[in-house]
Amino acid sequence: MTATGKSRLSQALVGLSLAVLAHGAQAQDSGITDKEILIGEVLMLSGPAAFIGKSAQVGSKLAAAEINAAGGVLGRQLKVLYEDDGYVPSRSVSSVRKLIDVDKVFAITGTTGGSGVTAIMPVIEQASVPTIVHVAPNAAVLNPRKPTVFMIGPDYDVAAYEGLRYLAEKQGKKGAKFAVLYQNDDYGKGVLRGFQKAVKELGLNAVAEVPYQRGARDFSAEALRLQQAGAEVLYLGTTVTEPGGILTETRRLGMDMTVIGNWAAGLSATIRLAAPAGYDYFFNDYYAALNDPAGKRLVESAQKHLSADEQASLSRYSISGYVGIRVMAEAIKRCDKRLTRACVTEQLGKLKDFATGGLSGPISLDNPQGHAVPPLKMFQVNAKDGSLRAVTDFMPYTSR
């Protein structure tokens, strides 16, 4: 081969190598241009949990709008793409595949709820997409650990345990007859684990564990089971609409119970449906209420950046969506010129005591589980006027 031929061959090989490297970088860094960064969210925007999904959506929209109005992240605008899974696990999987394979998002900050969140994990893990789970914290998400997946919020079992402990130790209910109503899916089974742990470790008297099917509307049979068991304390492992259904039935049966749930029970839509039954029920949450000072600031910002219809969907899940985007944006910002999925994953894993402006306790993901667990506080609903009040400050955990 002549010198000229060798030179041309070398140039061709160099060109091929650069093309391969460029293709690899493009594959790794999909969802990034000089002007924008694509973030994906799978949410339940229709179906029985639509209020939760829409509420989380307006929170992430608000965070992105604030960030973009301030110049974006690393000079790029955040563009958030949403897919509706209808709270159906098979649709959750097809939705996340579309975001990753078709829309080419860079990262994911919305991961639906119920069994959908666990159903999409294999797809996310295979694609190595930086992901923050915040809408529906679920222990199964991090067990086994998935390198690019991080979670904000206590597991449902922890929330159930701590809520029941509060009633037993602070409300004098240790000697009462305890029951749980739980959705028959991954979400509800997490609640059930927490209930069973509280019964065992706190020495509670459990008289009924009652499942219901997702989307159920008629709770007459479940209420009858609770009555026959003599339930005096009821834990609600429910979403938005079910508390109204079950509590209407238990009240019709003349049951005078102490009722408690997790943060889903504190949504305005839930309270509107459940309050007419007349139970001043308890719930716990790791986010501020919208009438707290930090919550009021969020509402004021929403008035600047969101439509009237979007503002009507504001709830604690909006704070969840807001914080999810803020945390992801912080990790992206810390990568600076090394903006790759690998770098963002690394920076998420180093995040410690990230301040949310009072919307929650500090967010720390720098632990082997990649799990931020802000402290919980207890609230109580006034059934007469639908208001709520904090009955504790943020409390230390005893069950982790």
MARKEVO-539545 format. One line per 10 residues: their letters; for each residue x, y, z of C-alpha. Coordinates in steps of 0.5 Angstrom, whole numbers. Example, Ala and Ser with C-alpha at 12.3 -4.5 7.8 and 13.67 -1.06 7.14 Angstrom:
// MARKEVO-539545
AS> 25,-9,16 ~ 27,-2,14;
This chain:
// MARKEVO-539545
MTATGKSRLS> 0,0,0 ~ 3,7,-2 ~ 4,12,3 ~ -2,16,1 ~ -6,10,1 ~ -4,9,8 ~ -6,16,10 ~ -13,16,7 ~ -14,9,11 ~ -12,12,17;
QALVGLSLAV> -16,18,16 ~ -22,14,15 ~ -21,10,21 ~ -20,16,25 ~ -27,19,22 ~ -30,12,24 ~ -28,12,31 ~ -30,19,32 ~ -37,17,29 ~ -38,11,34;
LAHGAQAQDS> -36,16,39 ~ -41,21,37 ~ -46,16,37 ~ -45,13,44 ~ -45,20,47 ~ -51,22,43 ~ -54,15,46 ~ -52,17,53 ~ -54,24,52 ~ -61,24,49;
GITDKEILIG> -66,29,51 ~ -60,35,51 ~ -59,40,46 ~ -56,47,46 ~ -63,50,48 ~ -67,45,52 ~ -67,39,57 ~ -72,34,56 ~ -75,31,62 ~ -81,26,62;
EVLMLSGPAA> -86,24,67 ~ -91,18,67 ~ -97,20,71 ~ -104,18,72 ~ -108,24,69 ~ -114,20,68 ~ -118,14,72 ~ -119,14,79 ~ -113,17,82 ~ -113,23,76;
FIGKSAQVGS> -113,28,82 ~ -106,26,84 ~ -103,26,78 ~ -106,32,75 ~ -104,35,82 ~ -97,33,81 ~ -97,35,74 ~ -98,42,76 ~ -93,42,81 ~ -87,40,76;
KLAAAEINAA> -90,45,71 ~ -89,51,76 ~ -82,49,78 ~ -80,48,71 ~ -83,55,69 ~ -80,58,75 ~ -73,55,73 ~ -74,57,66 ~ -76,64,68 ~ -70,65,71;
GGVLGRQLKV> -65,63,65 ~ -66,55,66 ~ -61,50,68 ~ -54,51,65 ~ -57,56,60 ~ -62,51,57 ~ -70,51,58 ~ -73,45,62 ~ -78,42,57 ~ -83,37,61;
LYEDDGYVPS> -86,32,57 ~ -92,28,60 ~ -95,21,59 ~ -102,19,62 ~ -102,12,64 ~ -109,12,67 ~ -107,9,73 ~ -106,2,69 ~ -99,-2,70 ~ -99,-4,63;
RSVSSVRKLI> -100,3,60 ~ -95,5,65 ~ -90,1,62 ~ -92,3,55 ~ -92,11,57 ~ -85,10,60 ~ -82,6,54 ~ -85,12,49 ~ -81,17,53 ~ -75,14,53;
DVDKVFAITG> -75,11,46 ~ -79,16,42 ~ -79,22,46 ~ -71,21,48 ~ -72,24,55 ~ -66,26,59 ~ -69,24,65 ~ -75,22,69 ~ -78,25,75 ~ -85,23,75;
TTGGSGVTAI> -87,15,76 ~ -94,14,77 ~ -97,10,83 ~ -99,4,85 ~ -97,-2,81 ~ -95,2,76 ~ -89,5,79 ~ -86,-2,80 ~ -88,-4,73 ~ -84,1,70;
MPVIEQASVP> -77,0,74 ~ -74,-5,69 ~ -75,-1,63 ~ -72,5,67 ~ -66,1,70 ~ -65,-2,63 ~ -64,5,60 ~ -60,7,65 ~ -64,14,66 ~ -63,18,72;
TIVHVAPNAA> -70,18,75 ~ -73,21,82 ~ -79,17,85 ~ -84,22,89 ~ -91,21,87 ~ -92,14,90 ~ -86,12,95 ~ -85,5,95 ~ -80,0,98 ~ -80,-5,92;
VLNPRKPTVF> -77,1,88 ~ -71,1,92 ~ -70,-7,93 ~ -66,-9,90 ~ -62,-2,89 ~ -63,1,82 ~ -57,5,80 ~ -60,11,77 ~ -66,11,81 ~ -67,15,87;
MIGPDYDVAA> -74,16,92 ~ -76,22,96 ~ -81,20,101 ~ -82,15,107 ~ -85,8,104 ~ -92,7,106 ~ -91,2,111 ~ -87,7,115 ~ -92,12,114 ~ -97,7,117;
YEGLRYLAEK> -93,5,122 ~ -92,12,125 ~ -99,14,124 ~ -101,8,128 ~ -96,9,133 ~ -98,16,134 ~ -105,14,136 ~ -103,9,140 ~ -98,13,144 ~ -101,20,144;
QGKKGAKFAV> -108,19,143 ~ -109,13,148 ~ -112,8,143 ~ -107,2,145 ~ -113,-2,148 ~ -117,-1,142 ~ -119,-6,136 ~ -115,-4,130 ~ -117,-5,123 ~ -114,-3,116;
LYQNDDYGKG> -118,-2,109 ~ -113,-3,104 ~ -112,-3,96 ~ -111,-9,93 ~ -104,-7,89 ~ -97,-6,91 ~ -99,1,94 ~ -104,-2,99 ~ -100,-8,101 ~ -94,-3,103;
VLRGFQKAVK> -100,0,108 ~ -101,-7,110 ~ -94,-9,112 ~ -94,-2,116 ~ -100,-4,119 ~ -98,-11,121 ~ -91,-9,124 ~ -95,-4,128 ~ -99,-9,131 ~ -94,-14,132;
ELGLNAVAEV> -89,-9,135 ~ -94,-4,139 ~ -98,-10,141 ~ -104,-8,138 ~ -111,-12,137 ~ -112,-13,130 ~ -119,-15,128 ~ -119,-14,121 ~ -115,-13,115 ~ -120,-11,109;
PYQRGARDFS> -118,-11,102 ~ -121,-7,96 ~ -120,-7,88 ~ -117,-1,85 ~ -123,3,83 ~ -128,1,87 ~ -134,5,88 ~ -139,1,93 ~ -136,-1,100 ~ -142,-4,103;
AEALRLQQAG> -139,-10,104 ~ -133,-8,107 ~ -136,-3,112 ~ -140,-9,114 ~ -134,-13,115 ~ -131,-8,119 ~ -137,-7,123 ~ -138,-15,125 ~ -130,-14,127 ~ -132,-9,132;
AEVLYLGTTV> -127,-4,129 ~ -125,2,133 ~ -119,5,130 ~ -119,4,122 ~ -113,6,118 ~ -114,8,111 ~ -110,5,105 ~ -114,9,100 ~ -113,14,95 ~ -118,20,93;
TEPGGILTET> -125,17,92 ~ -125,11,97 ~ -125,15,104 ~ -132,18,102 ~ -135,11,100 ~ -132,7,106 ~ -134,13,111 ~ -141,14,109 ~ -142,7,109 ~ -139,6,116;
RRLGMDMTVI> -143,12,119 ~ -149,9,116 ~ -148,3,120 ~ -147,7,126 ~ -140,6,127 ~ -136,11,132 ~ -129,10,130 ~ -122,14,130 ~ -120,14,123 ~ -113,15,120;
GNWAAGLSAT> -109,15,113 ~ -103,18,110 ~ -102,24,106 ~ -107,22,100 ~ -113,23,106 ~ -111,30,107 ~ -112,32,99 ~ -118,37,99 ~ -121,33,94 ~ -121,27,99;
IRLAAPAGYD> -123,32,105 ~ -129,34,100 ~ -132,27,99 ~ -130,24,106 ~ -132,30,111 ~ -140,29,110 ~ -139,23,114 ~ -137,27,120 ~ -130,23,122 ~ -125,28,124;
YFFNDYYAAL> -120,24,122 ~ -112,24,122 ~ -107,23,117 ~ -99,24,117 ~ -95,28,111 ~ -88,30,110 ~ -89,36,106 ~ -92,42,108 ~ -100,44,108 ~ -101,49,103;
NDPAGKRLVE> -104,54,108 ~ -97,54,112 ~ -92,59,110 ~ -88,55,105 ~ -94,53,102 ~ -97,60,101 ~ -91,62,98 ~ -92,56,93 ~ -99,58,92 ~ -97,66,90;
SAQKHLSADE> -92,63,85 ~ -97,59,82 ~ -102,65,81 ~ -96,68,77 ~ -94,62,73 ~ -100,57,72 ~ -107,58,69 ~ -114,58,74 ~ -115,51,72 ~ -108,49,74;
QASLSRYSIS> -108,53,80 ~ -115,49,82 ~ -111,42,82 ~ -106,45,87 ~ -105,40,93 ~ -99,37,97 ~ -98,33,91 ~ -96,39,87 ~ -91,40,92 ~ -88,33,91;
GYVGIRVMAE> -88,35,83 ~ -85,41,85 ~ -79,38,89 ~ -78,33,84 ~ -76,38,79 ~ -72,42,83 ~ -68,36,86 ~ -67,34,79 ~ -65,41,76 ~ -60,42,82;
AIKRCDKRLT> -56,35,80 ~ -56,38,73 ~ -53,44,75 ~ -48,41,79 ~ -45,37,73 ~ -44,44,69 ~ -40,42,63 ~ -40,35,64 ~ -48,34,63 ~ -49,27,62;
RACVTEQLGK> -54,22,65 ~ -48,19,69 ~ -46,25,72 ~ -53,27,74 ~ -54,20,77 ~ -47,21,81 ~ -49,28,83 ~ -56,26,85 ~ -52,20,90 ~ -48,26,93;
LKDFATGGLS> -54,31,94 ~ -54,32,102 ~ -59,37,106 ~ -62,40,100 ~ -66,46,102 ~ -74,46,99 ~ -75,53,102 ~ -79,50,108 ~ -84,45,103 ~ -81,39,107;
GPISLDNPQG> -75,37,111 ~ -68,37,108 ~ -67,32,102 ~ -61,28,102 ~ -60,22,97 ~ -53,21,99 ~ -54,14,102 ~ -54,7,100 ~ -61,7,98 ~ -61,13,95;
HAVPPLKMFQ> -67,15,99 ~ -69,21,102 ~ -74,21,108 ~ -76,27,110 ~ -79,27,117 ~ -87,27,118 ~ -92,31,122 ~ -99,29,124 ~ -105,33,122 ~ -113,33,123;
VNAKDGSLRA> -119,34,119 ~ -125,38,122 ~ -130,35,118 ~ -135,41,120 ~ -132,46,115 ~ -127,41,112 ~ -121,45,115 ~ -114,42,117 ~ -109,43,122 ~ -102,41,124;
VTDFMPYTSR> -103,37,131 ~ -95,36,132 ~ -89,38,129 ~ -84,34,124 ~ -83,28,129 ~ -77,23,129 ~ -78,16,126 ~ -78,10,130 ~ -79,5,125 ~ -73,6,120;
